[in-house]
């Protein structure tokens, strides 16, 4: 039996892992490499260390990505370099992910305007989608559309799910327009999360995520099913999280919303049939 790659081992504890296991080996290994890269730069963004040092570490990743495209890949990144070559992954998407993580490093994001939030979602989620649809072999136009909508749907769901976790890091991704419309003037995370009108502000992101899920499903319905099995699984899993968040509500105390392994397995099996 072949030993799992380091990238596969890194992904093995995530919900992402089960969705990607259904892919043919070459595609699966490429997706694990993309995931491993994303985890590495995300860990830098979430590190509590000095901001200057974290920006230097992200700058090193930019140099490493540039080296891959120059044909001089660092010895620690042979798998990512192979994925770039085999699936013609776009350099600008890998760089966009680093740029998105740097947005969290330069300063803690608190109540960004809608345009800034959308840029953040595009960098940290949709850019991952644009890499992924190349691996899945989707047609370019459909793939870009799917990455646009599903990436935003997943990231908005993450934001709604992780309100308390993000607040513990001093971050608040709810857009200021939604807060103001709900009558919330504060931008301090703890104060916002304790506000009785929080649910009204969150409803704006819920509606936006639901629309992006709808658009993503429409794209996948017009695509060969074998090409969109993995994103279907991710979409269904995250749509179920969003539904659970809606059912739970956003008033404190907010119990964590997570999938059981059995539910994830059911979603995977349903998409294999």
C-alpha positions as CSV (number, residue, x, y, z in Angstrom):
1,X,0.0,0.0,0.0
2,X,1.3,3.4,-0.9
3,X,2.1,5.7,2.0
4,X,-0.1,8.8,2.0
5,X,1.7,12.0,1.1
6,X,2.4,14.7,3.7
7,X,-0.2,16.9,2.1
8,X,-2.8,14.0,2.4
9,X,-1.9,13.5,6.0
10,X,-2.3,17.2,6.7
11,X,-5.8,17.1,5.2
12,X,-6.9,13.8,6.8
13,X,-8.5,15.4,9.8
14,X,-10.7,17.8,7.9
15,X,-14.1,17.6,6.3
16,X,-12.4,18.6,3.1
17,X,-10.6,15.2,3.1
18,X,-13.7,13.1,2.8
19,X,-14.9,15.1,-0.2
20,X,-11.6,14.8,-2.0
21,X,-11.1,11.1,-1.4
22,X,-13.6,10.3,-4.2
23,X,-11.4,11.9,-6.8
24,X,-9.0,9.9,-9.1
25,X,-5.5,9.7,-7.5
26,X,-3.8,12.5,-9.5
27,X,-6.7,15.0,-8.9
28,X,-6.9,13.9,-5.3
29,X,-3.2,14.5,-4.6
30,X,-3.3,17.9,-6.4
31,X,-6.2,18.9,-4.2
32,X,-4.4,17.8,-1.0
33,X,-1.4,19.9,-2.1
34,X,-3.7,22.9,-2.6
35,X,-5.2,22.3,0.8
36,X,-1.8,21.9,2.5
37,X,-0.7,25.3,0.9
38,X,-3.8,27.0,2.1
39,X,-3.5,25.6,5.6
40,X,0.2,26.7,5.8
41,X,-0.6,30.3,4.9
42,X,-3.8,30.4,7.0
43,X,-1.8,29.2,10.1
44,X,0.6,32.2,9.5
45,X,-2.4,34.5,9.5
46,X,-3.8,33.1,12.7
47,X,-0.4,32.9,14.5
48,X,-0.5,35.3,17.5
49,X,3.1,36.3,16.9
50,X,4.5,39.7,15.7
51,X,2.8,41.0,12.5
52,X,6.1,42.0,10.9
53,X,7.4,38.4,11.3
54,X,4.2,37.0,9.9
55,X,4.4,39.3,6.9
56,X,7.9,38.1,6.3
57,X,6.8,34.5,6.3
58,X,4.0,35.3,3.8
59,X,6.6,37.1,1.7
60,X,8.7,33.9,1.7
61,X,5.7,32.0,0.4
62,X,5.4,34.5,-2.4
63,X,9.1,33.8,-3.3
64,X,8.5,30.1,-3.1
65,X,5.5,30.3,-5.5
66,X,7.5,32.5,-7.9
67,X,10.3,29.9,-7.8
68,X,7.9,27.1,-8.8
69,X,6.8,29.1,-11.9
70,X,10.4,29.9,-12.7
71,X,11.2,26.1,-12.7
72,X,13.3,26.2,-9.5
73,X,10.7,24.9,-7.0
74,X,12.0,24.7,-3.4
75,X,12.9,21.1,-2.3
76,X,10.1,21.2,0.3
77,X,7.4,21.7,-2.3
78,X,7.7,19.0,-5.0
79,X,4.0,18.0,-4.7
80,X,2.7,21.5,-5.2
81,X,5.1,22.1,-8.1
82,X,3.8,18.9,-9.7
83,X,0.2,20.0,-9.3
84,X,1.0,23.4,-10.8
85,X,2.5,21.7,-13.9
86,X,0.0,18.9,-14.3
87,X,-3.1,21.0,-14.0
88,X,-1.8,24.4,-15.2
89,X,-2.7,26.1,-11.9
90,X,-2.7,29.9,-12.2
91,X,0.1,31.7,-10.3
92,X,-2.2,34.7,-9.7
93,X,-4.7,32.5,-7.8
94,X,-2.0,31.2,-5.4
95,X,-0.7,34.7,-4.9
96,X,-4.3,35.9,-4.3
97,X,-4.6,33.4,-1.4
98,X,-1.5,34.8,0.2
99,X,-2.8,38.4,-0.3
100,X,-6.1,37.4,1.4
101,X,-4.2,36.0,4.4
102,X,-2.2,39.1,4.6
103,X,-5.4,41.1,5.0
104,X,-5.7,39.4,8.4
105,X,-2.1,40.1,9.3
106,X,-1.8,43.8,8.5
107,X,-4.6,44.5,11.0
108,X,-7.5,42.6,12.6
109,X,-10.5,42.9,10.2
110,X,-13.4,44.5,12.0
111,X,-16.7,45.4,10.3
112,X,-15.2,45.8,6.8
113,X,-17.3,47.5,4.2
114,X,-19.1,45.2,1.7
115,X,-16.5,45.7,-1.0
116,X,-13.6,44.8,1.3
117,X,-15.5,41.7,2.6
118,X,-16.1,40.6,-1.0
119,X,-12.5,41.1,-1.9
120,X,-11.5,39.1,1.1
121,X,-13.9,36.3,0.2
122,X,-12.6,36.3,-3.4
123,X,-9.0,35.9,-2.2
124,X,-9.2,33.4,0.6
125,X,-12.0,31.2,-0.9
126,X,-12.8,31.9,-4.6
127,X,-9.2,31.8,-5.6
128,X,-9.0,28.3,-4.0
129,X,-12.1,27.4,-6.1
130,X,-10.4,28.7,-9.3
131,X,-7.5,26.4,-8.6
132,X,-9.8,23.5,-7.8
133,X,-11.9,23.7,-10.9
134,X,-8.8,23.3,-13.0
135,X,-8.0,20.1,-11.2
136,X,-11.6,18.9,-11.6
137,X,-11.4,19.5,-15.4
138,X,-14.3,21.8,-15.7
139,X,-14.8,24.1,-18.7
140,X,-13.2,27.5,-18.0
141,X,-16.4,29.6,-18.1
142,X,-18.4,27.2,-15.9
143,X,-15.5,26.7,-13.6
144,X,-14.9,30.4,-13.0
145,X,-18.6,30.9,-12.3
146,X,-18.7,28.0,-9.8
147,X,-15.6,29.2,-8.0
148,X,-17.2,32.7,-7.8
149,X,-20.4,31.5,-6.2
150,X,-19.5,28.4,-4.3
151,X,-16.3,30.1,-2.8
152,X,-18.4,33.0,-1.5
153,X,-21.1,30.8,-0.2
154,X,-18.6,28.6,1.7
155,X,-16.7,31.6,3.1
156,X,-19.8,33.5,4.2
157,X,-21.0,30.3,6.0
158,X,-17.6,30.1,7.7
159,X,-17.9,33.7,8.9
160,X,-21.4,33.0,10.3
161,X,-20.2,29.7,11.9
162,X,-17.0,31.1,13.4
163,X,-18.3,34.4,14.9
164,X,-17.1,33.6,18.4
165,X,-13.8,32.0,17.3
166,X,-13.0,35.0,15.2
167,X,-13.9,37.4,18.0
168,X,-11.4,35.6,20.3
169,X,-8.8,36.7,17.7
170,X,-10.1,40.3,17.7
171,X,-11.8,39.9,14.3
172,X,-15.3,40.6,13.1
173,X,-16.2,40.0,9.4
174,X,-19.8,41.1,9.5
175,X,-20.0,44.1,7.1
176,X,-20.5,47.5,8.6
177,X,-23.5,48.2,6.3
178,X,-25.3,45.2,7.8
179,X,-24.5,46.2,11.3
180,X,-25.6,49.8,10.7
181,X,-28.9,48.6,9.1
182,X,-29.5,46.5,12.2
183,X,-28.9,49.5,14.5
184,X,-25.5,48.3,15.7
185,X,-23.0,51.2,15.9
186,X,-20.2,49.2,17.7
187,X,-17.4,47.4,15.8
188,X,-15.8,45.8,18.9
189,X,-16.3,42.1,18.4
190,X,-17.5,41.2,21.9
191,X,-19.9,44.1,22.0
192,X,-21.4,43.3,18.6
193,X,-21.8,39.6,19.4
194,X,-23.7,40.5,22.6
195,X,-26.0,42.9,20.8
196,X,-29.7,41.9,20.7
197,X,-29.9,42.8,17.0
198,X,-27.0,40.6,16.0
199,X,-29.4,38.1,14.3
200,X,-30.7,40.9,12.0
201,X,-27.2,41.7,10.9
202,X,-26.3,38.1,10.3
203,X,-29.5,37.6,8.3
204,X,-27.9,39.8,5.6
205,X,-25.0,37.3,5.2
206,X,-27.4,34.4,5.4
207,X,-29.4,35.7,2.5
208,X,-26.2,36.4,0.5
209,X,-24.8,32.9,1.2
210,X,-28.1,31.3,0.2
211,X,-28.1,33.2,-3.1
212,X,-24.6,32.1,-3.9
213,X,-25.4,28.5,-3.0
214,X,-28.4,28.7,-5.4
215,X,-26.2,30.1,-8.2
216,X,-23.6,27.4,-7.6
217,X,-26.1,24.7,-7.8
218,X,-27.3,26.1,-11.1
219,X,-23.8,26.0,-12.5
220,X,-23.3,22.4,-11.3
221,X,-26.6,21.3,-12.7
222,X,-25.3,22.2,-16.2
223,X,-21.9,20.5,-15.8
224,X,-21.0,16.9,-16.2
225,X,-21.7,15.2,-12.9
226,X,-18.3,13.5,-12.7
227,X,-16.6,16.9,-12.9
228,X,-18.6,18.4,-10.0
229,X,-18.9,15.5,-7.5
230,X,-16.4,17.0,-5.1
231,X,-17.8,20.6,-5.2
232,X,-21.3,19.1,-4.8
233,X,-20.2,17.4,-1.6
234,X,-18.6,20.5,-0.2
235,X,-21.6,22.6,-1.2
236,X,-24.1,20.2,0.4
237,X,-22.0,19.9,3.6
238,X,-21.8,23.7,4.0
239,X,-25.4,24.2,3.0
240,X,-26.3,21.9,5.9
241,X,-24.1,24.0,8.2
242,X,-25.9,27.1,7.1
243,X,-29.3,25.5,7.8
244,X,-28.2,24.4,11.2
245,X,-27.0,28.0,12.0
246,X,-30.3,29.4,10.9
247,X,-32.2,26.9,13.1
248,X,-29.9,27.6,16.1
249,X,-30.0,31.4,15.7
250,X,-27.3,33.9,16.6
251,X,-28.3,35.0,20.1
252,X,-25.9,33.9,22.9
253,X,-25.1,31.4,24.0
254,X,-24.2,30.1,20.6
255,X,-23.5,26.3,20.6
256,X,-20.9,25.3,18.0
257,X,-22.3,23.8,14.8
258,X,-20.4,20.9,13.4
259,X,-21.1,17.9,11.2
260,X,-21.0,14.4,12.5
261,X,-18.8,11.9,10.6
262,X,-21.9,9.9,9.8
263,X,-23.6,12.9,8.2
264,X,-20.5,13.7,6.1
265,X,-20.3,10.1,5.0
266,X,-24.0,10.1,4.0
267,X,-23.4,13.2,1.8
268,X,-20.4,11.6,0.2
269,X,-22.3,8.4,-0.5
270,X,-25.3,10.2,-1.9
271,X,-23.0,11.9,-4.5
272,X,-21.3,8.6,-5.5
273,X,-24.6,7.0,-6.5
